[in-house]
Amino acid sequence: MTSCFDREDGVFRVLINHEEQYSLWPEWKAVPGGWRDTGFLGDKKACLSYIEDVWIDMRPLSLRQFMDNAS
């Protein structure tokens, strides 16, 4: 049995959480709590490419803010 996340031909949306971390999510599933829709919708490859382009700092937002305040 394959997961809906394994489908290359599925339609996905890109989500972001309060820590500015991104995730791929099947278009037909409800957005889970703690996440919001970025508005980007496409096939798996397009969504992963979008995430690669916009997620330039993998550190969670709270860590980036802590490190900025510590310096």
CHARMM-style PDB file with segment names, atoms N, HN, CA, C and O in Angstrom:
ATOM      1  N   MET     1       0.842  -1.180   0.000  1.00  0.00      PROA
ATOM      2  CA  MET     1       0.000   0.000   0.000  1.00  0.00      PROA
ATOM      3  C   MET     1       0.890   1.247   0.000  1.00  0.00      PROA
ATOM      4  O   MET     1       1.809   1.357   0.812  1.00  0.00      PROA
ATOM      5  N   THR     2       0.619   2.161  -0.892  1.00  0.00      PROA
ATOM      6  HN  THR     2      -0.127   2.071  -1.551  1.00  0.00      PROA
ATOM      7  CA  THR     2       1.427   3.374  -0.967  1.00  0.00      PROA
ATOM      8  C   THR     2       0.711   4.541  -0.291  1.00  0.00      PROA
ATOM      9  O   THR     2      -0.517   4.606  -0.238  1.00  0.00      PROA
ATOM     10  N   SER     3       1.505   5.431   0.207  1.00  0.00      PROA
ATOM     11  HN  SER     3       2.502   5.378   0.164  1.00  0.00      PROA
ATOM     12  CA  SER     3       0.993   6.630   0.864  1.00  0.00      PROA
ATOM     13  C   SER     3       0.603   7.667  -0.189  1.00  0.00      PROA
ATOM     14  O   SER     3       1.160   7.683  -1.286  1.00  0.00      PROA
ATOM     15  N   CYS     4      -0.339   8.517   0.144  1.00  0.00      PROA
ATOM     16  HN  CYS     4      -0.791   8.503   1.036  1.00  0.00      PROA
ATOM     17  CA  CYS     4      -0.717   9.598  -0.772  1.00  0.00      PROA
ATOM     18  C   CYS     4       0.453  10.553  -1.006  1.00  0.00      PROA
ATOM     19  O   CYS     4       0.469  11.277  -2.002  1.00  0.00      PROA
ATOM     20  N   PHE     5       1.422  10.561  -0.107  1.00  0.00      PROA
ATOM     21  HN  PHE     5       1.409   9.973   0.702  1.00  0.00      PROA
ATOM     22  CA  PHE     5       2.599  11.415  -0.259  1.00  0.00      PROA
ATOM     23  C   PHE     5       3.595  10.853  -1.272  1.00  0.00      PROA
ATOM     24  O   PHE     5       4.475  11.573  -1.744  1.00  0.00      PROA
ATOM     25  N   ASP     6       3.458   9.570  -1.606  1.00  0.00      PROA
ATOM     26  HN  ASP     6       2.744   8.985  -1.223  1.00  0.00      PROA
ATOM     27  CA  ASP     6       4.371   8.931  -2.545  1.00  0.00      PROA
ATOM     28  C   ASP     6       3.962   9.127  -3.998  1.00  0.00      PROA
ATOM     29  O   ASP     6       4.733   8.804  -4.901  1.00  0.00      PROA
ATOM     30  N   ARG     7       2.791   9.637  -4.234  1.00  0.00      PROA
ATOM     31  HN  ARG     7       2.165   9.898  -3.500  1.00  0.00      PROA
ATOM     32  CA  ARG     7       2.282   9.792  -5.597  1.00  0.00      PROA
ATOM     33  C   ARG     7       2.940  10.984  -6.287  1.00  0.00      PROA
ATOM     34  O   ARG     7       2.802  12.128  -5.853  1.00  0.00      PROA
ATOM     35  N   GLU     8       3.647  10.696  -7.356  1.00  0.00      PROA
ATOM     36  HN  GLU     8       3.759   9.767  -7.709  1.00  0.00      PROA
ATOM     37  CA  GLU     8       4.295  11.766  -8.121  1.00  0.00      PROA
ATOM     38  C   GLU     8       3.273  12.569  -8.921  1.00  0.00      PROA
ATOM     39  O   GLU     8       3.499  13.744  -9.210  1.00  0.00      PROA
ATOM     40  N   ASP     9       2.149  11.947  -9.280  1.00  0.00      PROA
ATOM     41  HN  ASP     9       1.965  10.992  -9.045  1.00  0.00      PROA
ATOM     42  CA  ASP     9       1.156  12.601 -10.126  1.00  0.00      PROA
ATOM     43  C   ASP     9       0.036  13.264  -9.329  1.00  0.00      PROA
ATOM     44  O   ASP     9      -0.897  13.810  -9.917  1.00  0.00      PROA
ATOM     45  N   GLY    10       0.114  13.225  -8.019  1.00  0.00      PROA
ATOM     46  HN  GLY    10       0.873  12.782  -7.541  1.00  0.00      PROA
ATOM     47  CA  GLY    10      -0.911  13.849  -7.189  1.00  0.00      PROA
ATOM     48  C   GLY    10      -0.795  15.365  -7.198  1.00  0.00      PROA
ATOM     49  O   GLY    10       0.229  15.920  -7.599  1.00  0.00      PROA
ATOM     50  N   VAL    11      -1.846  16.021  -6.755  1.00  0.00      PROA
ATOM     51  HN  VAL    11      -2.678  15.570  -6.430  1.00  0.00      PROA
ATOM     52  CA  VAL    11      -1.832  17.477  -6.621  1.00  0.00      PROA
ATOM     53  C   VAL    11      -1.588  17.793  -5.151  1.00  0.00      PROA
ATOM     54  O   VAL    11      -2.283  17.301  -4.262  1.00  0.00      PROA
ATOM     55  N   PHE    12      -0.581  18.627  -4.924  1.00  0.00      PROA
ATOM     56  HN  PHE    12      -0.016  19.027  -5.646  1.00  0.00      PROA
ATOM     57  CA  PHE    12      -0.173  18.977  -3.572  1.00  0.00      PROA
ATOM     58  C   PHE    12      -0.249  20.480  -3.377  1.00  0.00      PROA
ATOM     59  O   PHE    12      -0.283  21.253  -4.335  1.00  0.00      PROA
ATOM     60  N   ARG    13      -0.275  20.874  -2.115  1.00  0.00      PROA
ATOM     61  HN  ARG    13      -0.247  20.246  -1.337  1.00  0.00      PROA
ATOM     62  CA  ARG    13      -0.158  22.278  -1.756  1.00  0.00      PROA
ATOM     63  C   ARG    13       1.056  22.413  -0.835  1.00  0.00      PROA
ATOM     64  O   ARG    13       1.470  21.449  -0.192  1.00  0.00      PROA
ATOM     65  N   VAL    14       1.610  23.605  -0.782  1.00  0.00      PROA
ATOM     66  HN  VAL    14       1.273  24.388  -1.304  1.00  0.00      PROA
ATOM     67  CA  VAL    14       2.733  23.879   0.109  1.00  0.00      PROA
ATOM     68  C   VAL    14       2.184  24.588   1.338  1.00  0.00      PROA
ATOM     69  O   VAL    14       1.459  25.578   1.235  1.00  0.00      PROA
ATOM     70  N   LEU    15       2.546  24.059   2.501  1.00  0.00      PROA
ATOM     71  HN  LEU    15       3.135  23.256   2.585  1.00  0.00      PROA
ATOM     72  CA  LEU    15       2.128  24.635   3.774  1.00  0.00      PROA
ATOM     73  C   LEU    15       3.322  25.249   4.489  1.00  0.00      PROA
ATOM     74  O   LEU    15       4.472  24.917   4.201  1.00  0.00      PROA
ATOM     75  N   ILE    16       3.038  26.147   5.420  1.00  0.00      PROA
ATOM     76  HN  ILE    16       2.104  26.417   5.654  1.00  0.00      PROA
ATOM     77  CA  ILE    16       4.075  26.741   6.263  1.00  0.00      PROA
ATOM     78  C   ILE    16       3.521  26.818   7.686  1.00  0.00      PROA
ATOM     79  O   ILE    16       2.327  27.041   7.884  1.00  0.00      PROA
ATOM     80  N   ASN    17       4.395  26.631   8.669  1.00  0.00      PROA
ATOM     81  HN  ASN    17       5.365  26.449   8.509  1.00  0.00      PROA
ATOM     82  CA  ASN    17       3.946  26.722  10.063  1.00  0.00      PROA
ATOM     83  C   ASN    17       4.484  28.000  10.712  1.00  0.00      PROA
ATOM     84  O   ASN    17       5.154  28.798  10.056  1.00  0.00      PROA
ATOM     85  N   HSD    18       4.193  28.187  11.983  1.00  0.00      PROA
ATOM     86  HN  HSD    18       3.649  27.538  12.515  1.00  0.00      PROA
ATOM     87  CA  HSD    18       4.593  29.413  12.685  1.00  0.00      PROA
ATOM     88  C   HSD    18       6.109  29.541  12.835  1.00  0.00      PROA
ATOM     89  O   HSD    18       6.613  30.629  13.112  1.00  0.00      PROA
ATOM     90  N   GLU    19       6.830  28.452  12.656  1.00  0.00      PROA
ATOM     91  HN  GLU    19       6.420  27.568  12.430  1.00  0.00      PROA
ATOM     92  CA  GLU    19       8.298  28.485  12.711  1.00  0.00      PROA
ATOM     93  C   GLU    19       8.904  28.686  11.320  1.00  0.00      PROA
ATOM     94  O   GLU    19      10.119  28.594  11.146  1.00  0.00      PROA
ATOM     95  N   GLU    20       8.046  28.960  10.335  1.00  0.00      PROA
ATOM     96  HN  GLU    20       7.059  29.035  10.477  1.00  0.00      PROA
ATOM     97  CA  GLU    20       8.452  29.168   8.943  1.00  0.00      PROA
ATOM     98  C   GLU    20       9.122  27.938   8.355  1.00  0.00      PROA
ATOM     99  O   GLU    20      10.072  28.045   7.579  1.00  0.00      PROA
ATOM    100  N   GLN    21       8.622  26.772   8.731  1.00  0.00      PROA
ATOM    101  HN  GLN    21       7.851  26.685   9.361  1.00  0.00      PROA
ATOM    102  CA  GLN    21       9.046  25.505   8.150  1.00  0.00      PROA
ATOM    103  C   GLN    21       7.997  25.111   7.119  1.00  0.00      PROA
ATOM    104  O   GLN    21       6.802  25.309   7.336  1.00  0.00      PROA
ATOM    105  N   TYR    22       8.440  24.556   6.005  1.00  0.00      PROA
ATOM    106  HN  TYR    22       9.411  24.395   5.828  1.00  0.00      PROA
ATOM    107  CA  TYR    22       7.548  24.233   4.899  1.00  0.00      PROA
ATOM    108  C   TYR    22       7.250  22.743   4.853  1.00  0.00      PROA
ATOM    109  O   TYR    22       8.021  21.915   5.338  1.00  0.00      PROA
ATOM    110  N   SER    23       6.108  22.429   4.253  1.00  0.00      PROA
ATOM    111  HN  SER    23       5.482  23.101   3.859  1.00  0.00      PROA
ATOM    112  CA  SER    23       5.694  21.044   4.106  1.00  0.00      PROA
ATOM    113  C   SER    23       4.865  20.883   2.839  1.00  0.00      PROA
ATOM    114  O   SER    23       4.208  21.814   2.373  1.00  0.00      PROA
ATOM    115  N   LEU    24       4.920  19.694   2.309  1.00  0.00      PROA
ATOM    116  HN  LEU    24       5.454  18.938   2.687  1.00  0.00      PROA
ATOM    117  CA  LEU    24       4.120  19.280   1.169  1.00  0.00      PROA
ATOM    118  C   LEU    24       2.874  18.602   1.721  1.00  0.00      PROA
ATOM    119  O   LEU    24       2.973  17.813   2.660  1.00  0.00      PROA
ATOM    120  N   TRP    25       1.696  18.894   1.157  1.00  0.00      PROA
ATOM    121  HN  TRP    25       1.615  19.535   0.395  1.00  0.00      PROA
ATOM    122  CA  TRP    25       0.455  18.317   1.684  1.00  0.00      PROA
ATOM    123  C   TRP    25      -0.501  18.021   0.538  1.00  0.00      PROA
ATOM    124  O   TRP    25      -0.671  18.858  -0.348  1.00  0.00      PROA
ATOM    125  N   PRO    26      -1.129  16.845   0.537  1.00  0.00      PROA
ATOM    126  CA  PRO    26      -2.085  16.534  -0.532  1.00  0.00      PROA
ATOM    127  C   PRO    26      -3.200  17.582  -0.587  1.00  0.00      PROA
ATOM    128  O   PRO    26      -3.738  17.989   0.443  1.00  0.00      PROA
ATOM    129  N   GLU    27      -3.528  18.001  -1.783  1.00  0.00      PROA
ATOM    130  HN  GLU    27      -3.090  17.671  -2.620  1.00  0.00      PROA
ATOM    131  CA  GLU    27      -4.507  19.073  -1.999  1.00  0.00      PROA
ATOM    132  C   GLU    27      -5.871  18.727  -1.418  1.00  0.00      PROA
ATOM    133  O   GLU    27      -6.575  19.614  -0.937  1.00  0.00      PROA
ATOM    134  N   TRP    28      -6.249  17.475  -1.454  1.00  0.00      PROA
ATOM    135  HN  TRP    28      -5.676  16.754  -1.846  1.00  0.00      PROA
ATOM    136  CA  TRP    28      -7.590  17.051  -1.035  1.00  0.00      PROA
ATOM    137  C   TRP    28      -7.730  16.873   0.477  1.00  0.00      PROA
ATOM    138  O   TRP    28      -8.841  16.702   0.979  1.00  0.00      PROA
ATOM    139  N   LYS    29      -6.609  16.912   1.208  1.00  0.00      PROA
ATOM    140  HN  LYS    29      -5.707  17.051   0.800  1.00  0.00      PROA
ATOM    141  CA  LYS    29      -6.676  16.742   2.661  1.00  0.00      PROA
ATOM    142  C   LYS    29      -6.810  18.105   3.344  1.00  0.00      PROA
ATOM    143  O   LYS    29      -6.263  19.103   2.873  1.00  0.00      PROA
ATOM    144  N   ALA    30      -7.534  18.132   4.447  1.00  0.00      PROA
ATOM    145  HN  ALA    30      -7.978  17.322   4.829  1.00  0.00      PROA
ATOM    146  CA  ALA    30      -7.671  19.372   5.218  1.00  0.00      PROA
ATOM    147  C   ALA    30      -6.309  19.794   5.766  1.00  0.00      PROA
ATOM    148  O   ALA    30      -5.505  18.953   6.169  1.00  0.00      PROA
ATOM    149  N   VAL    31      -6.064  21.082   5.776  1.00  0.00      PROA
ATOM    150  HN  VAL    31      -6.718  21.764   5.449  1.00  0.00      PROA
ATOM    151  CA  VAL    31      -4.807  21.611   6.317  1.00  0.00      PROA
ATOM    152  C   VAL    31      -4.796  21.339   7.825  1.00  0.00      PROA
ATOM    153  O   VAL    31      -5.734  21.711   8.530  1.00  0.00      PROA
ATOM    154  N   PRO    32      -3.735  20.692   8.318  1.00  0.00      PROA
ATOM    155  CA  PRO    32      -3.692  20.356   9.747  1.00  0.00      PROA
ATOM    156  C   PRO    32      -3.459  21.588  10.625  1.00  0.00      PROA
ATOM    157  O   PRO    32      -2.934  22.606  10.173  1.00  0.00      PROA
ATOM    158  N   GLY    33      -3.859  21.465  11.881  1.00  0.00      PROA
ATOM    159  HN  GLY    33      -4.285  20.638  12.248  1.00  0.00      PROA
ATOM    160  CA  GLY    33      -3.662  22.542  12.831  1.00  0.00      PROA
ATOM    161  C   GLY    33      -2.201  22.937  12.941  1.00  0.00      PROA
ATOM    162  O   GLY    33      -1.317  22.082  12.894  1.00  0.00      PROA
ATOM    163  N   GLY    34      -1.949  24.214  13.086  1.00  0.00      PROA
ATOM    164  HN  GLY    34      -2.667  24.908  13.125  1.00  0.00      PROA
ATOM    165  CA  GLY    34      -0.581  24.711  13.206  1.00  0.00      PROA
ATOM    166  C   GLY    34       0.073  25.018  11.869  1.00  0.00      PROA
ATOM    167  O   GLY    34       1.205  25.501  11.826  1.00  0.00      PROA
ATOM    168  N   TRP    35      -0.623  24.746  10.792  1.00  0.00      PROA
ATOM    169  HN  TRP    35      -1.542  24.353  10.828  1.00  0.00      PROA
ATOM    170  CA  TRP    35      -0.106  24.984   9.448  1.00  0.00      PROA
ATOM    171  C   TRP    35      -1.078  25.877   8.697  1.00  0.00      PROA
ATOM    172  O   TRP    35      -2.271  25.909   8.998  1.00  0.00      PROA
ATOM    173  N   ARG    36      -0.546  26.613   7.704  1.00  0.00      PROA
ATOM    174  HN  ARG    36       0.424  26.587   7.460  1.00  0.00      PROA
ATOM    175  CA  ARG    36      -1.414  27.405   6.833  1.00  0.00      PROA
ATOM    176  C   ARG    36      -0.951  27.233   5.390  1.00  0.00      PROA
ATOM    177  O   ARG    36       0.211  26.923   5.127  1.00  0.00      PROA
ATOM    178  N   ASP    37      -1.852  27.435   4.493  1.00  0.00      PROA
ATOM    179  HN  ASP    37      -2.796  27.686   4.707  1.00  0.00      PROA
ATOM    180  CA  ASP    37      -1.603  27.272   3.066  1.00  0.00      PROA
ATOM    181  C   ASP    37      -0.817  28.476   2.543  1.00  0.00      PROA
ATOM    182  O   ASP    37      -1.174  29.619   2.826  1.00  0.00      PROA
ATOM    183  N   THR    38       0.246  28.225   1.785  1.00  0.00      PROA
ATOM    184  HN  THR    38       0.536  27.296   1.555  1.00  0.00      PROA
ATOM    185  CA  THR    38       1.008  29.321   1.182  1.00  0.00      PROA
ATOM    186  C   THR    38       0.350  29.832  -0.092  1.00  0.00      PROA
ATOM    187  O   THR    38       0.675  30.915  -0.578  1.00  0.00      PROA
ATOM    188  N   GLY    39      -0.583  29.040  -0.634  1.00  0.00      PROA
ATOM    189  HN  GLY    39      -0.847  28.159  -0.239  1.00  0.00      PROA
ATOM    190  CA  GLY    39      -1.217  29.405  -1.895  1.00  0.00      PROA
ATOM    191  C   GLY    39      -0.585  28.727  -3.092  1.00  0.00      PROA
ATOM    192  O   GLY    39      -1.092  28.843  -4.208  1.00  0.00      PROA
ATOM    193  N   PHE    40       0.530  28.009  -2.874  1.00  0.00      PROA
ATOM    194  HN  PHE    40       0.941  27.915  -1.967  1.00  0.00      PROA
ATOM    195  CA  PHE    40       1.176  27.318  -3.989  1.00  0.00      PROA
ATOM    196  C   PHE    40       0.575  25.931  -4.119  1.00  0.00      PROA
ATOM    197  O   PHE    40       0.485  25.190  -3.140  1.00  0.00      PROA
ATOM    198  N   LEU    41       0.165  25.583  -5.328  1.00  0.00      PROA
ATOM    199  HN  LEU    41       0.238  26.185  -6.124  1.00  0.00      PROA
ATOM    200  CA  LEU    41      -0.470  24.306  -5.634  1.00  0.00      PROA
ATOM    201  C   LEU    41       0.171  23.751  -6.893  1.00  0.00      PROA
ATOM    202  O   LEU    41       0.383  24.490  -7.855  1.00  0.00      PROA
ATOM    203  N   GLY    42       0.485  22.453  -6.904  1.00  0.00      PROA
ATOM    204  HN  GLY    42       0.313  21.853  -6.123  1.00  0.00      PROA
ATOM    205  CA  GLY    42       1.074  21.845  -8.090  1.00  0.00      PROA
ATOM    206  C   GLY    42       1.353  20.376  -7.875  1.00  0.00      PROA
ATOM    207  O   GLY    42       0.952  19.790  -6.869  1.00  0.00      PROA
ATOM    208  N   ASP    43       2.048  19.787  -8.838  1.00  0.00      PROA
ATOM    209  HN  ASP    43       2.373  20.263  -9.655  1.00  0.00      PROA
ATOM    210  CA  ASP    43       2.433  18.393  -8.651  1.00  0.00      PROA
ATOM    211  C   ASP    43       3.587  18.337  -7.649  1.00  0.00      PROA
ATOM    212  O   ASP    43       4.122  19.370  -7.248  1.00  0.00      PROA
ATOM    213  N   LYS    44       3.957  17.145  -7.259  1.00  0.00      PROA
ATOM    214  HN  LYS    44       3.523  16.305  -7.585  1.00  0.00      PROA
ATOM    215  CA  LYS    44       4.973  16.975  -6.209  1.00  0.00      PROA
ATOM    216  C   LYS    44       6.286  17.661  -6.580  1.00  0.00      PROA
ATOM    217  O   LYS    44       6.892  18.344  -5.755  1.00  0.00      PROA
ATOM    218  N   LYS    45       6.714  17.476  -7.814  1.00  0.00      PROA
ATOM    219  HN  LYS    45       6.221  16.920  -8.484  1.00  0.00      PROA
ATOM    220  CA  LYS    45       7.985  18.054  -8.260  1.00  0.00      PROA
ATOM    221  C   LYS    45       7.950  19.582  -8.201  1.00  0.00      PROA
ATOM    222  O   LYS    45       8.908  20.207  -7.748  1.00  0.00      PROA
ATOM    223  N   ALA    46       6.856  20.180  -8.655  1.00  0.00      PROA
ATOM    224  HN  ALA    46       6.077  19.672  -9.024  1.00  0.00      PROA
ATOM    225  CA  ALA    46       6.735  21.645  -8.644  1.00  0.00      PROA
ATOM    226  C   ALA    46       6.719  22.176  -7.217  1.00  0.00      PROA
ATOM    227  O   ALA    46       7.345  23.194  -6.923  1.00  0.00      PROA
ATOM    228  N   CYS    47       6.006  21.489  -6.330  1.00  0.00      PROA
ATOM    229  HN  CYS    47       5.498  20.662  -6.569  1.00  0.00      PROA
ATOM    230  CA  CYS    47       5.938  21.931  -4.932  1.00  0.00      PROA
ATOM    231  C   CYS    47       7.298  21.829  -4.257  1.00  0.00      PROA
ATOM    232  O   CYS    47       7.702  22.736  -3.529  1.00  0.00      PROA
ATOM    233  N   LEU    48       8.004  20.732  -4.496  1.00  0.00      PROA
ATOM    234  HN  LEU    48       7.675  19.995  -5.088  1.00  0.00      PROA
ATOM    235  CA  LEU    48       9.334  20.579  -3.899  1.00  0.00      PROA
ATOM    236  C   LEU    48      10.304  21.623  -4.440  1.00  0.00      PROA
ATOM    237  O   LEU    48      11.154  22.122  -3.702  1.00  0.00      PROA
ATOM    238  N   SER    49      10.184  21.953  -5.715  1.00  0.00      PROA
ATOM    239  HN  SER    49       9.493  21.548  -6.314  1.00  0.00      PROA
ATOM    240  CA  SER    49      11.023  22.994  -6.309  1.00  0.00      PROA
ATOM    241  C   SER    49      10.712  24.357  -5.683  1.00  0.00      PROA
ATOM    242  O   SER    49      11.622  25.135  -5.394  1.00  0.00      PROA
ATOM    243  N   TYR    50       9.437  24.637  -5.477  1.00  0.00      PROA
ATOM    244  HN  TYR    50       8.698  24.005  -5.712  1.00  0.00      PROA
ATOM    245  CA  TYR    50       9.032  25.892  -4.829  1.00  0.00      PROA
ATOM    246  C   TYR    50       9.617  25.979  -3.420  1.00  0.00      PROA
ATOM    247  O   TYR    50      10.171  27.008  -3.032  1.00  0.00      PROA
ATOM    248  N   ILE    51       9.491  24.894  -2.661  1.00  0.00      PROA
ATOM    249  HN  ILE    51       9.041  24.058  -2.977  1.00  0.00      PROA
ATOM    250  CA  ILE    51      10.027  24.874  -1.299  1.00  0.00      PROA
ATOM    251  C   ILE    51      11.535  25.106  -1.318  1.00  0.00      PROA
ATOM    252  O   ILE    51      12.062  25.852  -0.493  1.00  0.00      PROA
ATOM    253  N   GLU    52      12.222  24.474  -2.250  1.00  0.00      PROA
ATOM    254  HN  GLU    52      11.794  23.867  -2.921  1.00  0.00      PROA
ATOM    255  CA  GLU    52      13.674  24.645  -2.354  1.00  0.00      PROA
ATOM    256  C   GLU    52      14.039  26.104  -2.634  1.00  0.00      PROA
ATOM    257  O   GLU    52      15.047  26.600  -2.132  1.00  0.00      PROA
ATOM    258  N   ASP    53      13.231  26.781  -3.424  1.00  0.00      PROA
ATOM    259  HN  ASP    53      12.412  26.378  -3.832  1.00  0.00      PROA
ATOM    260  CA  ASP    53      13.499  28.183  -3.767  1.00  0.00      PROA
ATOM    261  C   ASP    53      13.223  29.148  -2.611  1.00  0.00      PROA
ATOM    262  O   ASP    53      13.960  30.117  -2.427  1.00  0.00      PROA
ATOM    263  N   VAL    54      12.174  28.893  -1.835  1.00  0.00      PROA
ATOM    264  HN  VAL    54      11.576  28.105  -1.984  1.00  0.00      PROA
ATOM    265  CA  VAL    54      11.776  29.867  -0.810  1.00  0.00      PROA
ATOM    266  C   VAL    54      12.302  29.564   0.586  1.00  0.00      PROA
ATOM    267  O   VAL    54      12.416  30.474   1.407  1.00  0.00      PROA
ATOM    268  N   TRP    55      12.622  28.313   0.873  1.00  0.00      PROA
ATOM    269  HN  TRP    55      12.529  27.574   0.206  1.00  0.00      PROA
ATOM    270  CA  TRP    55      13.076  27.949   2.224  1.00  0.00      PROA
ATOM    271  C   TRP    55      14.595  28.040   2.247  1.00  0.00      PROA
ATOM    272  O   TRP    55      15.293  27.034   2.115  1.00  0.00      PROA
ATOM    273  N   ILE    56      15.095  29.255   2.414  1.00  0.00      PROA
ATOM    274  HN  ILE    56      14.528  30.072   2.521  1.00  0.00      PROA
ATOM    275  CA  ILE    56      16.535  29.480   2.281  1.00  0.00      PROA
ATOM    276  C   ILE    56      17.298  29.296   3.590  1.00  0.00      PROA
ATOM    277  O   ILE    56      18.521  29.157   3.579  1.00  0.00      PROA
ATOM    278  N   ASP    57      16.593  29.294   4.703  1.00  0.00      PROA
ATOM    279  HN  ASP    57      15.599  29.407   4.712  1.00  0.00      PROA
ATOM    280  CA  ASP    57      17.234  29.076   6.003  1.00  0.00      PROA
ATOM    281  C   ASP    57      16.440  28.002   6.738  1.00  0.00      PROA
ATOM    282  O   ASP    57      15.305  28.231   7.155  1.00  0.00      PROA
ATOM    283  N   MET    58      17.044  26.834   6.891  1.00  0.00      PROA
ATOM    284  HN  MET    58      17.966  26.648   6.553  1.00  0.00      PROA
ATOM    285  CA  MET    58      16.339  25.684   7.456  1.00  0.00      PROA
ATOM    286  C   MET    58      16.099  25.799   8.960  1.00  0.00      PROA
ATOM    287  O   MET    58      15.331  25.019   9.523  1.00  0.00      PROA
ATOM    288  N   ARG    59      16.741  26.750   9.608  1.00  0.00      PROA
ATOM    289  HN  ARG    59      17.365  27.384   9.151  1.00  0.00      PROA
ATOM    290  CA  ARG    59      16.551  26.884  11.058  1.00  0.00      PROA
ATOM    291  C   ARG    59      15.140  27.385  11.361  1.00  0.00      PROA
ATOM    292  O   ARG    59      14.621  28.239  10.642  1.00  0.00      PROA
ATOM    293  N   PRO    60      14.518  26.864  12.414  1.00  0.00      PROA
ATOM    294  CA  PRO    60      13.207  27.379  12.807  1.00  0.00      PROA
ATOM    295  C   PRO    60      13.290  28.875  13.134  1.00  0.00      PROA
ATOM    296  O   PRO    60      14.337  29.361  13.562  1.00  0.00      PROA
ATOM    297  N   LEU    61      12.204  29.589  12.935  1.00  0.00      PROA
ATOM    298  HN  LEU    61      11.354  29.195  12.588  1.00  0.00      PROA
ATOM    299  CA  LEU    61      12.160  31.031  13.182  1.00  0.00      PROA
ATOM    300  C   LEU    61      12.609  31.380  14.594  1.00  0.00      PROA
ATOM    301  O   LEU    61      13.362  32.335  14.780  1.00  0.00      PROA
ATOM    302  N   SER    62      12.159  30.624  15.591  1.00  0.00      PROA
ATOM    303  HN  SER    62      11.547  29.849  15.440  1.00  0.00      PROA
ATOM    304  CA  SER    62      12.527  30.937  16.978  1.00  0.00      PROA
ATOM    305  C   SER    62      14.035  30.836  17.198  1.00  0.00      PROA
ATOM    306  O   SER    62      14.597  31.625  17.957  1.00  0.00      PROA
ATOM    307  N   LEU    63      14.687  29.896  16.558  1.00  0.00      PROA
ATOM    308  HN  LEU    63      14.230  29.255  15.942  1.00  0.00      PROA
ATOM    309  CA  LEU    63      16.145  29.769  16.682  1.00  0.00      PROA
ATOM    310  C   LEU    63      16.838  30.932  15.985  1.00  0.00      PROA
ATOM    311  O   LEU    63      17.798  31.485  16.521  1.00  0.00      PROA
ATOM    312  N   ARG    64      16.369  31.311  14.803  1.00  0.00      PROA
ATOM    313  HN  ARG    64      15.588  30.861  14.368  1.00  0.00      PROA
ATOM    314  CA  ARG    64      16.965  32.455  14.097  1.00  0.00      PROA
ATOM    315  C   ARG    64      16.836  33.720  14.936  1.00  0.00      PROA
ATOM    316  O   ARG    64      17.786  34.496  15.040  1.00  0.00      PROA
ATOM    317  N   GLN    65      15.672  33.930  15.531  1.00  0.00      PROA
ATOM    318  HN  GLN    65      14.900  33.300  15.447  1.00  0.00      PROA
ATOM    319  CA  GLN    65      15.466  35.118  16.363  1.00  0.00      PROA
ATOM    320  C   GLN    65      16.356  35.088  17.600  1.00  0.00      PROA
ATOM    321  O   GLN    65      16.928  36.112  17.974  1.00  0.00      PROA
ATOM    322  N   PHE    66      16.479  33.935  18.235  1.00  0.00      PROA
ATOM    323  HN  PHE    66      16.014  33.103  17.932  1.00  0.00      PROA
ATOM    324  CA  PHE    66      17.338  33.793  19.407  1.00  0.00      PROA
ATOM    325  C   PHE    66      18.788  34.101  19.047  1.00  0.00      PROA
ATOM    326  O   PHE    66      19.472  34.823  19.772  1.00  0.00      PROA
ATOM    327  N   MET    67      19.249  33.557  17.934  1.00  0.00      PROA
ATOM    328  HN  MET    67      18.694  32.971  17.345  1.00  0.00      PROA
ATOM    329  CA  MET    67      20.637  33.775  17.521  1.00  0.00      PROA
ATOM    330  C   MET    67      20.878  35.234  17.142  1.00  0.00      PROA
ATOM    331  O   MET    67      21.950  35.774  17.415  1.00  0.00      PROA
ATOM    332  N   ASP    68      19.895  35.872  16.520  1.00  0.00      PROA
ATOM    333  HN  ASP    68      19.024  35.433  16.299  1.00  0.00      PROA
ATOM    334  CA  ASP    68      20.032  37.294  16.173  1.00  0.00      PROA
ATOM    335  C   ASP    68      20.116  38.157  17.429  1.00  0.00      PROA
ATOM    336  O   ASP    68      20.893  39.111  17.477  1.00  0.00      PROA
ATOM    337  N   ASN    69      19.325  37.829  18.437  1.00  0.00      PROA
ATOM    338  HN  ASN    69      18.694  37.054  18.398  1.00  0.00      PROA
ATOM    339  CA  ASN    69      19.325  38.597  19.688  1.00  0.00      PROA
ATOM    340  C   ASN    69      20.572  38.341  20.525  1.00  0.00      PROA
ATOM    341  O   ASN    69      20.976  39.197  21.311  1.00  0.00      PROA
ATOM    342  N   ALA    70      21.184  37.176  20.364  1.00  0.00      PROA
ATOM    343  HN  ALA    70      20.857  36.480  19.725  1.00  0.00      PROA
ATOM    344  CA  ALA    70      22.369  36.817  21.145  1.00  0.00      PROA
ATOM    345  C   ALA    70      23.631  37.487  20.614  1.00  0.00      PROA
ATOM    346  O   ALA    70      24.632  37.576  21.325  1.00  0.00      PROA
ATOM    347  N   SER    71      23.591  37.955  19.378  1.00  0.00      PROA
ATOM    348  HN  SER    71      22.778  37.882  18.800  1.00  0.00      PROA
ATOM    349  CA  SER    71      24.814  38.541  18.806  1.00  0.00      PROA
ATOM    350  C   SER    71      24.884  40.034  18.968  1.00  0.00      PROA
ATOM    351  OT1 SER    71      25.853  40.657  18.536  1.00  0.00      PROA
TER     352      SER     71
END
